[in-house]
Amino acid sequence: MKILHTSDLHLGKKLVKASRLDEQCAVIKEIAEIADRECVDVILIAGDMFDSSVPPSEAERVFYRALLTLAERGRTVIALAGNHDDERRMCAAKPLADLQGIVLAGELDYTGMSAPSLADPVPPPSLLAVAAAADYLQKQRARVIGMNGGVRVEKDGEHVNIALVPYPSEARLKRWCEQDYSVAYADRVKLALENACAFFDGDGYNILCTHLFLTKSENADQLGGLVALPASVLPACADYVALGHVHKRYVASKTPYAVYCGAPLQYAYDE
């Protein structure tokens, strides 16, 4: 399987008062073209779909259209909640997204996903012609299985395990599990990452997708409001860690191999 890793779309972000939605639509189109050309099977968007927790309606329309565009040709699309996203608002359309092989990742438990529907997908109502519907079903070759901690994507005898940990704010950590506040925040994040990766196996490729600020610098306290965390919070069992938050491409760790892909658009003069 081929996997494409992107992040930090920041839909709805303006340049002073000027909308950038046209540029953002063009970027999404380019990502879809790359996915077509490279025969990508899974697209990971590692957080910050939106620029604010209450995005404008135009940005939400672009987001949902983007997911449908990226999910064409049977691709599995996974959109993870970052620190800019309201995970509950972003995941409001989850029942409809499940039917299209789109995973809206705002929690840790995905066992409630409708796996049978994904194995035998329902054609959208717009496909009225029998031939078109048959073609649609034939293209939906990947099966997405919800797990506690993430999803497993199966296709053509292969499978990839993808642990999904949205930005672990204090509020989200508290909702996910009982917290021991005598333990440092970094250690609690490390435990959440390890628990999410518990379903990894030795037969498939194992990916952790999360939204964090990892740094090797001892002087970095925050970036964009996120506390700096050491790379040691990452579980060693991951073959690849798909990171979001930093807007430049950056290899945060080589063991495990953890990469910030960078934002597809420049949002500040130093990017």
C-alpha positions as CSV (number, residue, x, y, z in Angstrom):
1,M,0.0,0.0,0.0
2,K,1.0,3.6,-0.6
3,I,0.4,6.2,2.1
4,L,0.4,10.0,1.7
5,H,1.1,12.1,4.8
6,T,0.0,15.8,4.9
7,S,-1.2,18.1,7.7
8,D,-2.0,21.7,8.7
9,L,-4.5,22.8,6.1
10,H,-5.8,25.6,8.4
11,L,-8.9,26.0,6.3
12,G,-10.4,29.4,6.9
13,K,-7.2,31.2,7.7
14,K,-7.0,34.6,6.2
15,L,-4.1,36.9,5.2
16,V,-5.2,39.9,7.2
17,K,-8.7,40.2,5.8
18,A,-8.1,38.4,2.5
19,S,-9.6,34.9,2.2
20,R,-7.2,32.1,1.2
21,L,-9.8,29.5,0.5
22,D,-9.1,29.6,-3.3
23,E,-5.4,28.8,-2.6
24,Q,-6.4,26.0,-0.1
25,C,-8.8,24.5,-2.7
26,A,-6.0,24.5,-5.2
27,V,-3.7,22.7,-2.7
28,I,-6.3,20.1,-2.1
29,K,-6.7,19.5,-5.8
30,E,-3.0,19.1,-6.1
31,I,-2.9,16.6,-3.3
32,A,-5.7,14.6,-5.1
33,E,-3.7,14.7,-8.3
34,I,-0.6,13.4,-6.5
35,A,-2.7,10.7,-5.0
36,D,-4.0,9.7,-8.4
37,R,-0.6,9.8,-10.1
38,E,1.1,7.8,-7.3
39,C,-1.8,5.4,-6.8
40,V,-2.1,6.3,-3.1
41,D,-4.2,4.0,-0.9
42,V,-4.3,5.9,2.3
43,I,-4.2,9.7,3.0
44,L,-3.2,10.9,6.5
45,I,-4.0,14.5,7.4
46,A,-2.2,14.9,10.8
47,G,-4.2,17.7,12.4
48,D,-5.3,21.3,12.1
49,M,-7.9,20.9,9.4
50,F,-9.2,24.3,10.4
51,D,-7.7,27.5,11.6
52,S,-10.2,27.9,14.5
53,S,-12.4,25.8,16.6
54,V,-15.5,27.5,15.1
55,P,-14.6,27.8,11.4
56,P,-16.6,29.8,8.9
57,S,-19.2,27.7,7.0
58,E,-17.3,28.3,3.8
59,A,-14.3,26.5,5.3
60,E,-16.4,23.6,6.5
61,R,-17.9,23.2,3.0
62,V,-14.3,23.1,1.6
63,F,-13.3,20.5,4.2
64,Y,-16.1,18.1,3.4
65,R,-15.8,18.5,-0.3
66,A,-12.0,17.9,0.1
67,L,-12.6,14.7,2.0
68,L,-14.9,13.4,-0.8
69,T,-12.4,14.4,-3.5
70,L,-9.5,12.8,-1.7
71,A,-11.5,9.6,-1.1
72,E,-12.2,9.0,-4.8
73,R,-10.9,5.8,-6.4
74,G,-11.3,3.9,-3.1
75,R,-8.8,5.7,-1.1
76,T,-9.0,5.7,2.7
77,V,-8.8,9.3,4.1
78,I,-8.0,9.9,7.8
79,A,-8.5,13.4,9.2
80,L,-7.0,13.9,12.7
81,A,-8.0,16.7,15.1
82,G,-5.2,19.1,15.9
83,N,-5.0,21.8,18.5
84,H,-6.9,24.3,16.3
85,D,-9.8,21.9,15.7
86,D,-12.9,21.3,17.8
87,E,-12.8,17.5,17.6
88,R,-16.5,17.1,18.4
89,R,-17.6,19.6,15.8
90,M,-15.2,18.2,13.2
91,C,-16.5,14.6,13.8
92,A,-20.2,15.6,13.7
93,A,-20.5,14.0,10.2
94,K,-18.8,10.7,11.3
95,P,-21.8,8.4,10.4
96,L,-21.7,9.7,6.8
97,A,-17.9,9.7,6.6
98,D,-17.7,6.0,7.7
99,L,-19.7,5.0,4.6
100,Q,-17.2,6.6,2.3
101,G,-14.1,5.1,3.9
102,I,-13.3,8.5,5.6
103,V,-12.1,8.4,9.2
104,L,-12.7,11.5,11.3
105,A,-10.4,11.0,14.2
106,G,-11.3,13.0,17.3
107,E,-11.1,10.3,20.0
108,L,-9.1,7.1,20.8
109,D,-11.7,4.4,20.5
110,Y,-12.8,3.5,16.9
111,T,-14.4,0.1,17.7
112,G,-17.8,1.5,16.9
113,M,-17.0,2.1,13.2
114,S,-19.4,0.3,10.8
115,A,-16.9,-2.2,9.4
116,P,-19.5,-4.2,7.5
117,S,-20.5,-1.0,5.6
118,L,-17.0,-0.3,4.7
119,A,-16.4,-3.9,3.5
120,D,-19.5,-3.6,1.3
121,P,-19.7,0.1,0.7
122,V,-23.0,1.8,-0.2
123,P,-22.9,3.8,-3.4
124,P,-23.8,7.5,-3.0
125,P,-27.3,8.4,-4.3
126,S,-25.8,10.4,-7.2
127,L,-24.6,7.2,-8.8
128,L,-27.9,6.2,-10.5
129,A,-26.5,4.2,-13.4
130,V,-26.0,0.6,-12.6
131,A,-22.6,0.6,-14.5
132,A,-21.4,3.6,-12.5
133,A,-22.5,2.0,-9.2
134,A,-20.7,-1.3,-10.1
135,D,-17.6,0.6,-11.0
136,Y,-17.7,2.4,-7.7
137,L,-18.0,-0.8,-5.7
138,Q,-15.2,-2.4,-7.7
139,K,-12.9,0.5,-6.8
140,Q,-13.6,0.3,-3.0
141,R,-11.0,-2.4,-2.3
142,A,-9.8,-1.2,1.1
143,R,-11.5,-2.3,4.3
144,V,-11.2,-0.1,7.3
145,I,-11.6,-1.9,10.7
146,G,-12.0,0.2,13.8
147,M,-9.8,-0.6,16.8
148,N,-9.3,0.7,20.3
149,G,-6.6,3.3,19.5
150,G,-6.9,3.6,15.8
151,V,-7.8,1.7,12.6
152,R,-6.5,-1.2,10.5
153,V,-6.7,-0.8,6.8
154,E,-6.7,-4.0,4.7
155,K,-6.1,-4.2,1.0
156,D,-5.0,-6.9,-1.4
157,G,-3.7,-9.2,1.4
158,E,-1.7,-6.4,3.1
159,H,-2.7,-4.4,6.1
160,V,-1.4,-1.3,7.9
161,N,-2.2,-0.4,11.5
162,I,-2.7,3.3,12.1
163,A,-2.8,4.5,15.7
164,L,-4.7,7.9,15.9
165,V,-4.0,10.3,18.7
166,P,-5.5,13.8,18.2
167,Y,-3.7,16.6,19.9
168,P,-3.7,15.4,23.6
169,S,-4.7,18.5,25.4
170,E,-5.4,18.2,29.2
171,A,-9.1,18.3,28.5
172,R,-8.9,15.5,26.0
173,L,-6.6,13.3,28.2
174,K,-9.1,13.7,31.0
175,R,-11.9,12.6,28.8
176,W,-10.0,9.6,27.4
177,C,-9.0,8.1,30.7
178,E,-8.6,8.9,34.4
179,Q,-5.6,11.1,35.0
180,D,-3.0,11.0,37.7
181,Y,-2.0,14.6,37.9
182,S,1.0,13.8,40.1
183,V,2.6,12.5,36.9
184,A,4.1,15.0,34.5
185,Y,2.2,15.9,31.3
186,A,4.9,14.5,29.1
187,D,4.6,11.1,30.8
188,R,0.8,11.1,30.5
189,V,1.1,11.9,26.8
190,K,3.6,9.0,26.4
191,L,1.2,6.6,28.1
192,A,-1.7,7.7,25.9
193,L,0.5,7.1,22.8
194,E,1.6,3.7,24.0
195,N,-2.0,2.7,24.8
196,A,-3.1,3.8,21.3
197,C,-0.4,1.6,19.7
198,A,-1.3,-1.5,21.7
199,F,-3.0,-3.2,18.7
200,F,0.1,-3.0,16.6
201,D,1.4,-6.4,15.3
202,G,4.4,-7.8,13.5
203,D,2.6,-8.7,10.3
204,G,1.7,-5.3,9.1
205,Y,3.2,-1.8,8.9
206,N,2.6,0.2,12.0
207,I,2.0,4.0,11.9
208,L,1.3,6.5,14.7
209,C,-0.5,9.6,13.5
210,T,-0.6,12.4,16.0
211,H,-0.4,16.2,16.5
212,L,2.4,17.3,18.9
213,F,5.2,19.7,19.3
214,L,8.4,17.6,19.6
215,T,11.7,19.4,19.9
216,K,15.4,18.6,20.5
217,S,16.0,22.1,21.8
218,E,16.2,22.6,25.6
219,N,15.2,26.3,25.2
220,A,11.9,25.7,23.3
221,D,9.0,26.0,25.7
222,Q,6.0,26.3,23.3
223,L,5.1,26.6,19.6
224,G,1.6,27.8,18.7
225,G,0.5,27.3,22.3
226,L,1.7,23.7,22.5
227,V,4.1,22.6,25.2
228,A,7.4,21.2,23.9
229,L,7.8,17.5,24.4
230,P,10.8,15.3,24.1
231,A,11.0,12.7,21.3
232,S,11.2,10.0,24.0
233,V,7.3,10.2,24.3
234,L,7.1,8.3,21.0
235,P,6.6,4.5,21.2
236,A,9.4,2.5,19.8
237,C,6.9,0.0,18.2
238,A,5.9,2.5,15.5
239,D,7.6,2.0,12.1
240,Y,6.6,5.6,11.1
241,V,5.2,8.6,13.1
242,A,3.2,11.0,11.0
243,L,3.3,14.3,12.8
244,G,1.4,17.6,12.4
245,H,1.8,21.1,13.9
246,V,5.2,22.3,12.7
247,H,4.7,24.0,9.3
248,K,8.1,23.0,7.9
249,R,9.3,19.6,7.0
250,Y,11.3,18.3,9.9
251,V,12.5,14.9,11.0
252,A,11.9,14.9,14.7
253,S,13.3,11.5,15.5
254,K,15.1,8.8,13.5
255,T,14.2,6.0,16.0
256,P,11.3,5.7,15.6
257,Y,11.2,7.6,12.3
258,A,9.0,10.6,13.1
259,V,8.4,13.3,10.5
260,Y,6.6,16.6,10.3
261,C,5.5,16.8,6.7
262,G,5.0,20.6,6.9
263,A,2.0,22.7,5.9
264,P,1.2,22.6,2.1
265,L,0.8,26.4,2.1
266,Q,2.9,29.1,3.7
267,Y,1.1,30.8,6.6
268,A,3.9,32.9,8.0
269,Y,6.9,34.7,6.4
270,D,9.4,32.4,7.9
271,E,7.9,29.2,6.4
